[in-house]
Amino acid sequence: MELTKDEAIRLHREMWGWLAENPEKMKCDWPRWKENGGDIEYVCAYCFACELSPGCDNCILVWPCGYCANIKSSDGLYGRWYFADISEKARLAEQIRDLPVRED
């Protein structure tokens, strides 16, 4: 999928806003994905930042600890969201939705 940086940020915020409102869901459940009947093609890891970034070190978003997650643990904001209890997921999804954009 060809995305501009502005489109990627807009879709990132939309998807994570939806996840904040639906904390029992995962990224792959977002209704806008084509596989769910929507209009958006799959992107790398269901992540608009991953789709646009040439690697984790150059993510278009500024993550609090420098990266989104360590896939084997709950390190990083995304990792904390992924492994969180349902009661914490909405708050963490809001934080991910509102991450600042890297200025390059």
N, C-alpha and C positions, 0 to 999 in steps of 0.2 A: 504494500500500500504506500503510495506516494503522499507524504505529509509535509506541510510546512511546520516550522517551529510553533507558530501561533495556533495552527490546527491541533497539533499534538498536545499543547498545553490546555487548550479549550476542552478537548476530549478527555484528557487526564482528569481535569477538574470535574467534568460532568460524570465520568464513571465513578470517581471516588466520592462524589457527592451522593450518588445513588447507593454506593456501598455504605456510606454513613447512615442513610435512611433505611437500609436493608442489611443490618449487621449479621444476619444469619446466612447471607449469600457470600459467594466467592467471585473473583474477577470474571471467571468464565461464565458466570450466570447473568452478566449484564445483558439486558434485553436488546441492546442495539447491535450486538454481535450478529452477523448473518446466520450463524448456526442456531441462534435463538429466535430467528425470524426478523432480525433487524436489518440495518443498512450498512454496517461497518464490517469490513473484512478483518479476519484475524491478523493481529500484529504480534511480534515477538514477545513471548511470555505474557500475552494479554496486557502488555505495558506500552503505552505510547512513548514514554521516555526511552525504553529499551529499543523500540523500533527506530527511533531517530538518533540515538546516541551511538557513537563508534566505540562502545565499550564502557564499562562501569566507571573508569577513571575520568571519562568525559561526559558523564550524564548531564542532560540538559537541566536537571533539577539539583538543588543544593540540599543534600540529606544531612541531618544533624550530626551523624558520626562519620560522614564521608562516603557512605555507601548505603544501599537500601536494605540489604540483608546478607547474612551468612546462612546459606541454605540449610546447614546442618544444626543451626541453633536459632535462638530468638534474638540474636544480635541485630541491630539496625531497626529502624522504624517499621519497615515493611515486615521484617521477621517478627517483630513484636506483635504487629497486627495479625499476621498469619497464624501465630500460635496462641493468640489471646482468647480469653473466655468471651463469650458473646456479649457480656456486660461491658467489656472494654473496646470492642471492635468499632463501634460508632465513633467514639472519641479519637481513636487512632486513625481511622479513615479520614476524619476531618483534618487531622494534622497532615496526612499525606496529600489530601486534596489541596491544601493551602501552602505546600512547600514553595519556597522562592525559586525563581528561574535563574539559572546561571547566566551571568552577563559576560559574554565573550566578544 
